[in-house]
């Protein structure tokens, strides 16, 4: 069963996510790739205040504006239980 992807700002705060693709311009995709946001990477939203998103990618923390964040398409991941 395939879980549909959604724009990053619509995902729940604290959810573990996988980046599926980047929509928008080649420039946007290139800039996000420079920041480590490439398809397959796992990330989570630490804070979404409606204007900017604070996200975690591994040990890195990034702040994205809504425009760029909407170009990031993600799918939720199940957290593994120990």
Backbone as CSV, one residue per row, in Angstrom:
resi,resn,N_x,N_y,N_z,CA_x,CA_y,CA_z,C_x,C_y,C_z
1,UNK,0.830,-1.173,0.000,0.000,0.000,0.000,0.882,1.246,0.000
2,UNK,0.655,2.159,-0.948,1.421,3.388,-1.038,0.742,4.499,-0.261
3,UNK,1.506,5.140,0.611,0.992,6.290,1.336,1.179,7.512,0.443
4,UNK,0.122,8.300,0.232,0.270,9.466,-0.633,1.197,10.508,-0.007
5,UNK,1.896,11.243,-0.862,2.779,12.287,-0.359,2.001,13.576,-0.139
6,UNK,2.536,14.430,0.721,1.901,15.704,1.007,2.985,16.754,1.177
7,UNK,2.648,18.035,0.975,3.637,19.100,1.183,4.085,19.131,2.644
8,UNK,5.343,19.404,2.861,5.926,19.396,4.196,5.131,20.190,5.236
9,UNK,4.647,21.410,4.935,3.932,22.162,5.972,2.625,21.517,6.441
10,UNK,2.091,20.559,5.677,0.846,19.901,6.060,1.071,18.676,6.946
11,UNK,2.323,18.270,7.110,2.639,17.124,7.956,2.581,17.547,9.423
12,UNK,2.354,16.592,10.287,2.235,16.866,11.727,3.592,17.188,12.342
13,UNK,3.591,18.142,13.255,4.792,18.478,14.004,5.233,17.241,14.776
14,UNK,6.519,16.922,14.721,7.058,15.782,15.452,7.012,14.468,14.694
15,UNK,6.302,14.436,13.560,6.202,13.189,12.794,7.521,12.871,12.101
16,UNK,7.841,11.592,12.009,9.001,11.144,11.249,8.559,11.031,9.791
17,UNK,9.302,11.671,8.903,8.902,11.772,7.494,10.031,11.335,6.575
18,UNK,9.660,10.931,5.353,10.651,10.651,4.301,10.385,11.595,3.148
19,UNK,11.419,12.259,2.677,11.278,13.146,1.531,11.094,12.281,0.276
20,UNK,9.997,12.523,-0.440,9.669,11.735,-1.626,10.173,12.436,-2.882
21,UNK,9.894,13.736,-2.985,10.336,14.494,-4.152,10.283,15.983,-3.856
22,UNK,10.864,16.747,-4.764,10.839,18.205,-4.663,10.156,18.723,-5.919
23,UNK,9.104,19.506,-5.705,8.418,20.110,-6.848,8.959,21.521,-7.032
24,UNK,8.516,22.185,-8.079,8.967,23.555,-8.304,10.136,23.611,-9.256
25,UNK,10.868,24.708,-9.180,11.928,24.975,-10.146,13.187,24.152,-9.890
26,UNK,14.021,24.081,-10.911,15.314,23.410,-10.804,16.171,24.109,-9.750
27,UNK,16.039,25.425,-9.671,16.799,26.211,-8.693,16.403,25.820,-7.265
28,UNK,15.100,25.676,-7.025,14.618,25.266,-5.705,15.145,23.880,-5.354
29,UNK,15.030,22.942,-6.283,15.510,21.573,-6.051,17.006,21.566,-5.759
30,UNK,17.767,22.379,-6.497,19.215,22.439,-6.302,19.550,23.005,-4.922
31,UNK,18.867,24.068,-4.534,19.116,24.694,-3.226,18.786,23.723,-2.087
32,UNK,17.668,23.033,-2.201,17.286,22.061,-1.171,18.293,20.912,-1.107
33,UNK,18.779,20.470,-2.269,19.781,19.399,-2.297,21.067,19.855,-1.601
34,UNK,21.442,21.117,-1.774,22.623,21.655,-1.091,22.463,21.600,0.427
35,UNK,21.222,21.705,0.885,20.933,21.657,2.316,20.774,20.223,2.835
36,UNK,20.898,19.235,1.939,20.766,17.840,2.339,19.362,17.290,2.187
37,UNK,18.467,18.082,1.596,17.087,17.631,1.396,16.951,17.006,0.016
38,UNK,17.218,15.710,-0.028,17.158,14.942,-1.267,16.187,13.780,-1.078
39,UNK,15.598,13.279,-2.156,14.668,12.156,-2.023,15.289,10.991,-1.254
40,UNK,14.496,10.449,-0.318,14.932,9.318,0.490,15.385,9.695,1.887
41,UNK,15.729,10.965,2.101,16.223,11.387,3.407,15.066,11.419,4.416
42,UNK,15.379,11.070,5.672,14.380,11.124,6.740,14.531,12.438,7.482
43,UNK,13.390,13.022,7.866,13.398,14.298,8.557,12.186,14.387,9.455
44,UNK,12.171,15.405,10.283,10.993,15.652,11.122,10.818,17.155,11.308
45,UNK,9.575,17.556,11.553,9.262,18.954,11.803,9.358,19.181,13.309
46,UNK,10.247,20.068,13.711,10.389,20.390,15.120,9.415,21.478,15.528
47,UNK,9.171,22.423,14.603,8.259,23.526,14.903,7.693,24.081,13.604
48,UNK,6.378,24.319,13.599,5.708,24.942,12.465,4.863,26.079,13.015
49,UNK,5.354,27.311,12.835,4.628,28.450,13.382,3.715,29.110,12.355
50,UNK,3.542,28.467,11.204,2.682,29.014,10.172,3.408,29.919,9.192
51,UNK,4.598,30.356,9.544,5.386,31.201,8.647,6.652,30.501,8.220
52,UNK,7.336,29.899,9.178,8.553,29.147,8.897,8.475,27.794,9.580
53,UNK,9.258,26.856,9.068,9.333,25.523,9.659,10.749,25.265,10.129
54,UNK,10.879,24.772,11.347,12.162,24.306,11.857,12.136,22.795,11.697
55,UNK,13.080,22.268,10.911,13.103,20.826,10.662,14.435,20.235,11.091
56,UNK,14.408,18.946,11.368,15.614,18.202,11.717,15.893,17.200,10.612
57,UNK,17.127,17.229,10.120,17.608,16.245,9.151,18.877,15.678,9.770
58,UNK,18.768,14.499,10.361,19.899,13.955,11.116,20.206,14.872,12.289
59,UNK,21.469,15.295,12.410,21.877,16.197,13.487,21.782,17.665,13.076
60,UNK,21.299,17.928,11.885,21.219,19.288,11.358,19.830,19.867,11.565
61,UNK,19.770,21.130,11.907,18.505,21.856,12.044,18.437,22.900,10.946
62,UNK,17.323,22.959,10.237,17.137,23.915,9.144,15.837,24.670,9.340
63,UNK,15.809,25.918,8.888,14.588,26.707,8.875,14.223,26.953,7.423
64,UNK,12.986,26.605,7.061,12.495,26.817,5.699,11.294,27.744,5.733
65,UNK,11.229,28.655,4.781,10.038,29.476,4.615,8.936,28.641,3.991
66,UNK,7.703,29.123,4.091,6.551,28.367,3.578,6.669,28.054,2.088
67,UNK,7.152,29.007,1.297,7.262,28.775,-0.145,8.142,27.589,-0.465
68,UNK,9.334,27.573,0.105,10.265,26.474,-0.150,9.754,25.189,0.487
69,UNK,9.160,25.290,1.665,8.656,24.100,2.359,7.554,23.407,1.555
70,UNK,6.718,24.192,0.863,5.644,23.597,0.064,6.177,22.828,-1.141
71,UNK,7.413,23.077,-1.535,8.014,22.347,-2.655,8.505,20.967,-2.222
72,UNK,8.594,20.748,-0.906,9.093,19.474,-0.369,7.910,18.542,-0.133
73,UNK,7.867,17.433,-0.864,6.805,16.453,-0.711,7.304,15.288,0.119
74,UNK,6.553,14.950,1.164,6.971,13.929,2.118,5.888,12.885,2.314
75,UNK,6.280,11.778,2.908,5.328,10.748,3.315,5.685,10.358,4.745
76,UNK,4.675,10.151,5.593,4.947,9.772,6.987,5.567,8.378,7.083
77,UNK,6.428,8.201,8.069,7.043,6.907,8.356,6.529,6.415,9.687
78,UNK,6.468,5.125,9.840,6.086,4.537,11.132,7.321,4.552,12.027
79,UNK,7.159,4.982,13.243,8.274,4.923,14.196,8.414,3.480,14.669
80,UNK,9.646,2.991,14.651,9.856,1.626,15.126,9.816,1.619,16.647
81,UNK,9.182,0.615,17.185,9.076,0.500,18.641,10.140,-0.484,19.128
82,UNK,10.851,-0.126,20.179,11.937,-1.019,20.684,11.395,-2.262,21.321
